[in-house]
Each structure stands twice: as structure tokens, then as C-alpha cells.
Amino acid sequence: MSGLPLLVAAAQAAGVLLAAPWVIGVMRQVHARLQGRVGAGIGQPWRDLRKRMRKQQIRPTGTTVVFLIAPAVIAGSALLVAAVAPLITTESALDPIADLFAVVGLLLIGTVALSLAGLDTGTAFGGMGSSRAIMIAALVEPTLLLAVFALSIPAGSSNLGAIVSTTARDPAQILTVPGALAFVALIIVIVAETGRLPVDNPSTHLELTMIHEAMELEYAGPRLALMEWAGGMRLTVLLALLANLFFPWGIAEPGAGALAVLVAAGAIAAKVAVLACMLAAAEVFMAKLRLFRVPELLAGSFLLALMAVGTSSLLLPAGG
């Protein structure tokens, strides 16, 4: 294997690392414009991170090493997903672990680390947020598995690169019933996994309605900055995966040259920007669901993913 896949994997991780604050900034700016405000500009998340990096570290009394390492675990798991996922090319340097189940497991590691950090503080809001996050994760992760598994049936493989390659060769399959069901289910999964409206409100200041933010209340300084950065990375990599699973145009195939890789990098950046703007625009017209309504929404997404698997199996050609 040439060194290009290794360079691409490093470039993907670095790209997600650098793009995450810009994605959050774009979404906030879209919110502001649609609400009739000027907004702080798309570079405001970078300024917030710089400000927090300069502040003093604070560690609550009684916390353990879990509280200290949780931000690094969340950020590391997101970067590893970015490195192995087919974002720029379908040829992964870590192909044996570029698998649907491995990627979902890595995302779950980040969720569990954040929940344990919230519990480790021993505060009421931290425990409340952790319990809610685990409840949501228990419903979201199976849905994510089933939705992508429905796309893997025509490919005959759970490898994400193989799934994207199959869709790129036969784009018509995304216009089928299984493709539509899986697409809607994945959108709901991304909204819930990243704490966006209507499941959670990332800009809320009401403790009783917090989920994701409640687990970060005791963080300050550089650790809070890393927490927020990691949240942006998870959102960015999930939007990139959604874009390539359903709209893989522009992605570089195995053996492609440096020019094709550069074109693919520009294509994925454009697709993520469009999806981020669409998600932000939809959030403006949504209200946060009551907590007891969230499981109903996630159960509906699970049903859609299950139907996608069933219909995808039925549409397989005889002997397939």
C-alpha cells in the first residue's frame, strides 16, 4: 500500500479538527440571519476556544481521573472516526477497522466518557444529564446500526468504504424506499447524537432542560474548550458520513491521484457546509421536545431503520 492513504487519513482527521469550529459558526450565523439578527460571525467559535484556552483550569473536589481524561477520550474517538471513515477517499489506511460496527462503537465510547464525566462530579445536574444521555444513546446506537446496515445490504459488506463505493457506482439506489427510510432515520440519529433541536438545545441556559450541557457544567478553561471542540468534531464527521453515504459524488476511488484527492476534499467541505446550513435552517422553525416525547421520536426513527433493512432485503435480486 502506498503512503497516500496514510496521508489522506491524517488529512481527514486534521480537516475535521480544523473545520469543526467553522461548522458550528456557520450554523450559528444561519440561525442569526433567519431570526433577523446580525450574528457574531462564523469565526466566533474559534475566538471562544481561544478565550477558554487562556482561562484557569478548575477541578471540582472529589472528582477522579475520569473527569480529567473524558475530554481527551471524546475528542480522540471523534478524530479516529474521522481518520478511518470514507470522507475523501474510499480507500482507508485502516481498512480493517473502517467498519460500521467499529465506527458506531467509537462514537459510543465518546458518549459513555461524557456520561461518566457527568456522574463523576457528583452533582444533581451532572447525574441528570448523564442518565438522559445514556437513555438517548440506548435508542440512537441501534438505529444508527440498522440504518447504515440497510445501505450495506446491496454492497454485501459492512465496510463503510465499500458501501460508499457501491452507492457511487449505482446512485439510483438512494432513490429507493430503503434509501429514503434510512436517510430520514440517520438525520434523526445525527440530531439526537449531537444534541441538536428538537432533542436538545445547545444554547439553553435552563438546567432542567439540559442534556448534553448538564454534563459539562463543572468544566472550565481548556478542558471545557476541548469538550466543545469535540462536540463540533462529532457533528462534522457525522454530517460528512451522511453526505458520502447518500451523495458520494466527488469522492476519490482507490488508486486516485493527488488531484482527485484535492477535488474530493473540496467536495466534502461543500457538502458538509450545505448540510450544516440546512440543519441550522430547520432548527429555527423547531421547538425543543419535552423529554418524555424524545423516546417516541427515537423509537420512530428505529422503526424507519428497521423498515429500511426489511425492504432492502426484499429488493435484493434473486440469489443476491
C-alpha positions in Angstrom: 0.0 0.0 0.0 1.3 3.4 -0.9 1.7 6.2 1.6 -1.2 8.2 0.1 -4.0 6.5 2.2 -2.0 7.3 5.3 -1.7 10.9 4.3 -5.4 11.1 3.4 -6.3 9.6 6.8 -4.2 12.2 8.6 -5.7 14.9 6.4 -9.2 13.8 7.2 -8.5 14.0 10.9 -6.8 17.3 10.6 -9.6 18.6 8.4 -12.3 17.7 10.9 -10.3 19.1 13.7 -10.0 22.5 11.9 -13.4 22.6 10.3 -15.5 21.8 13.4 -15.5 25.3 14.8 -16.3 26.7 11.4 -19.2 24.3 11.0 -20.6 25.5 14.4 -20.0 29.1 13.4 -21.9 28.7 10.1 -24.8 27.1 11.9 -25.0 29.9 14.4 -24.8 32.5 11.7 -27.6 30.9 9.8 -29.7 30.9 13.0 -28.9 34.6 13.5 -29.8 35.6 9.9 -33.1 33.7 9.9 -34.0 35.2 13.2 -33.3 38.8 12.0 -30.0 39.2 13.8 -26.6 40.1 12.5 -24.8 37.4 14.4 -21.2 37.2 15.7 -19.7 35.9 12.6 -18.6 32.3 11.6 -15.3 32.7 13.3 -16.8 33.3 16.8 -16.3 29.7 17.9 -12.6 30.0 17.3 -12.5 33.1 19.4 -14.4 31.4 22.2 -12.0 28.5 22.1 -9.0 30.8 22.3 -10.6 32.6 25.3 -11.2 29.4 27.2 -7.8 28.1 26.5 -6.3 31.1 28.3 -8.5 30.6 31.4 -7.6 28.7 34.6 -8.1 25.0 34.9 -10.7 24.1 37.6 -11.2 20.6 39.0 -14.1 20.0 41.3 -13.3 18.5 44.7 -13.8 14.7 44.8 -13.5 14.1 41.1 -11.3 11.3 39.8 -9.2 10.7 36.7 -12.5 10.1 34.7 -13.2 13.8 34.9 -9.7 14.6 33.7 -9.5 12.3 30.7 -13.1 12.5 29.4 -12.5 15.5 27.1 -9.5 13.8 25.5 -11.4 10.5 25.1 -14.3 12.2 23.4 -12.0 14.2 21.1 -9.8 11.2 20.3 -12.7 8.9 19.4 -14.1 11.6 17.1 -10.7 12.1 15.4 -10.3 8.3 15.0 -13.7 8.0 13.3 -12.6 10.9 11.0 -9.4 9.1 10.1 -11.0 5.8 9.2 -14.2 6.9 7.6 -14.5 7.3 3.8 -14.6 11.1 3.8 -12.2 12.0 1.0 -11.5 8.6 -0.5 -13.0 5.1 -0.2 -9.5 3.6 0.3 -8.8 3.7 4.0 -5.3 3.2 5.5 -7.1 1.5 8.4 -9.5 -0.6 6.3 -9.9 -3.5 8.7 -11.4 -1.1 11.3 -13.2 1.1 8.8 -16.3 -0.9 9.6 -19.9 0.1 10.5 -19.8 -1.6 13.9 -16.3 -0.2 14.8 -17.4 3.3 13.9 -20.6 3.1 16.0 -18.6 1.6 18.8 -16.1 4.6 18.7 -19.0 7.1 18.8 -20.5 5.2 21.8 -17.1 5.4 23.6 -17.3 9.2 23.4 -20.9 9.2 24.7 -20.1 6.9 27.6 -17.0 9.0 28.5 -19.1 12.2 28.7 -21.7 10.5 30.8 -19.2 9.1 33.2 -17.7 12.6 33.5 -21.1 14.0 34.4 -21.5 11.3 37.0 -18.0 11.8 38.4 -18.8 15.3 39.5 -21.4 14.1 41.9 -23.8 17.0 41.1 -27.5 16.7 40.6 -27.4 18.2 37.1 -24.5 16.1 36.1 -26.2 12.9 37.1 -29.5 14.0 35.4 -27.7 14.9 32.2 -25.8 11.6 32.2 -28.9 9.5 32.7 -30.7 11.3 29.9 -27.7 10.9 27.6 -27.5 7.2 28.2 -31.2 6.8 27.6 -30.9 8.5 24.3 -27.7 6.6 23.4 -29.5 3.3 24.0 -32.1 4.3 21.4 -29.8 6.0 19.0 -27.0 3.5 18.5 -29.2 0.6 17.4 -30.9 3.0 14.9 -27.6 4.1 13.5 -26.5 0.4 13.1 -29.7 -0.6 11.3 -29.9 2.5 9.1 -26.4 2.0 7.7 -26.8 -1.8 7.7 -29.7 -1.2 5.3 -27.3 0.5 2.9 -24.7 -2.3 3.4 -27.1 -5.0 2.1 -26.7 -4.1 -1.6 -23.0 -3.7 -1.1 -22.6 -7.1 0.6 -20.2 -5.6 3.2 -20.4 -3.6 6.4 -17.2 -1.8 5.4 -18.1 1.9 5.0 -15.8 2.4 2.0 -17.5 -0.5 0.2 -20.9 1.0 1.0 -19.9 4.4 -0.4 -18.3 2.8 -3.5 -21.5 0.8 -4.2 -23.6 4.0 -4.0 -21.2 5.9 -6.2 -21.4 3.2 -8.9 -25.2 3.0 -8.6 -26.6 6.3 -7.4 -30.2 5.2 -8.2 -30.3 3.1 -5.1 -30.5 6.2 -2.8 -33.8 7.0 -4.6 -35.3 3.7 -3.5 -37.7 3.2 -0.5 -34.9 1.7 1.7 -32.6 4.7 0.9 -35.3 7.2 1.8 -36.2 5.4 5.1 -32.5 5.1 6.1 -31.9 8.8 5.2 -34.7 10.1 7.4 -33.6 7.7 10.3 -30.0 8.9 10.0 -31.0 12.6 10.2 -32.9 12.0 13.4 -29.9 10.0 14.7 -27.5 12.8 14.0 -29.8 15.4 15.6 -30.0 13.2 18.8 -26.4 12.2 18.9 -25.1 15.7 18.6 -27.7 17.3 21.0 -29.5 19.5 18.4 -33.1 20.7 18.3 -35.7 19.3 18.8 -34.0 16.7 21.1 -31.7 19.1 22.9 -30.9 22.8 22.8 -27.2 23.5 22.6 -27.7 27.2 23.6 -30.1 26.6 26.5 -29.4 28.1 30.0 -32.2 26.3 31.8 -30.6 23.5 33.8 -33.8 21.4 34.0 -34.0 21.1 30.2 -30.2 20.4 29.6 -28.9 17.0 28.4 -25.5 17.5 26.9 -24.7 20.8 28.5 -25.6 19.5 32.0 -22.7 17.1 31.9 -20.3 19.9 31.1 -21.4 22.4 33.8 -18.4 21.7 36.1 -15.8 22.1 33.3 -13.9 25.3 32.7 -10.9 26.6 30.9 -9.0 24.3 28.4 -11.0 21.2 29.3 -14.3 23.0 28.5 -12.8 24.2 25.2 -11.8 20.7 24.3 -15.3 19.4 25.2 -16.9 22.0 22.9 -14.3 21.3 20.2 -15.0 17.6 20.4 -18.8 18.2 20.1 -18.2 20.1 17.0 -16.0 17.3 15.6 -18.6 14.7 16.2 -21.2 16.9 14.4 -18.8 17.5 11.5 -17.8 13.8 11.0 -21.5 12.6 11.2 -22.6 15.2 8.6 -19.7 14.1 6.4 -20.6 10.5 6.7 -24.3 11.3 5.9 -23.1 13.2 2.8 -21.0 10.4 1.5 -23.3 7.6 2.2 -26.1 9.2 0.2 -24.3 11.8 -2.0 -20.9 10.3 -2.7 -20.2 12.4 -5.8 -16.7 13.7 -5.9 -15.1 11.1 -3.5 -11.8 9.7 -4.7 -11.7 6.0 -5.6 -8.8 3.7 -4.7 -5.7 4.5 -6.8 -6.7 8.1 -7.4 -4.0 10.7 -7.7 -3.4 13.7 -5.6 -5.5 16.0 -7.8 -8.6 13.7 -7.4 -8.0 13.7 -3.6 -7.9 17.6 -3.6 -11.1 17.7 -5.6 -12.7 15.2 -3.1 -11.6 17.3 -0.2 -13.3 20.4 -1.7 -16.4 18.3 -2.5 -16.8 17.0 1.1 -16.3 20.5 2.5 -19.1 21.9 0.3 -21.4 19.0 1.1 -20.9 19.4 4.9 -21.5 23.2 4.6 -24.7 22.7 2.7 -26.0 20.1 5.2 -25.0 22.3 8.2 -26.9 25.2 6.7 -30.0 23.0 6.1 -29.9 21.6 9.6 -29.5 25.1 11.1 -32.3 26.5 9.0 -34.6 23.6 10.1 -33.8 24.3 13.8 -35.0 27.8 13.6 -38.6 26.6 13.0 -38.4 23.9 15.7 -39.1 23.9 19.4 -37.5 21.6 21.9 -39.5 18.4 22.6 -40.5 17.6 26.1 -38.2 14.9 27.5 -40.9 12.2 27.6 -41.5 12.8 23.9 -37.9 12.2 22.9 -38.1 8.4 23.2 -41.1 8.4 20.9 -39.2 10.3 18.3 -36.2 7.9 18.6 -38.5 4.9 18.6 -40.0 6.2 15.3 -36.5 6.5 13.8 -35.7 3.0 14.9 -38.8 1.7 13.2 -37.8 3.6 10.0 -34.4 2.0 10.1 -35.9 -1.4 10.7 -38.2 -1.0 7.7 -35.3 0.1 5.6 -33.5 -3.2 6.5 -36.6 -5.2 5.7 -37.3 -3.5 2.4 -33.7 -3.6 1.3 -33.6 -7.3 1.9 -36.8 -7.8 -0.1 -35.4 -5.8 -3.0 -32.3 -7.9 -3.3 -32.2 -9.8 -6.7 -32.7 -13.5 -6.6 -29.5 -15.2 -5.5 -28.1 -11.9 -4.1 
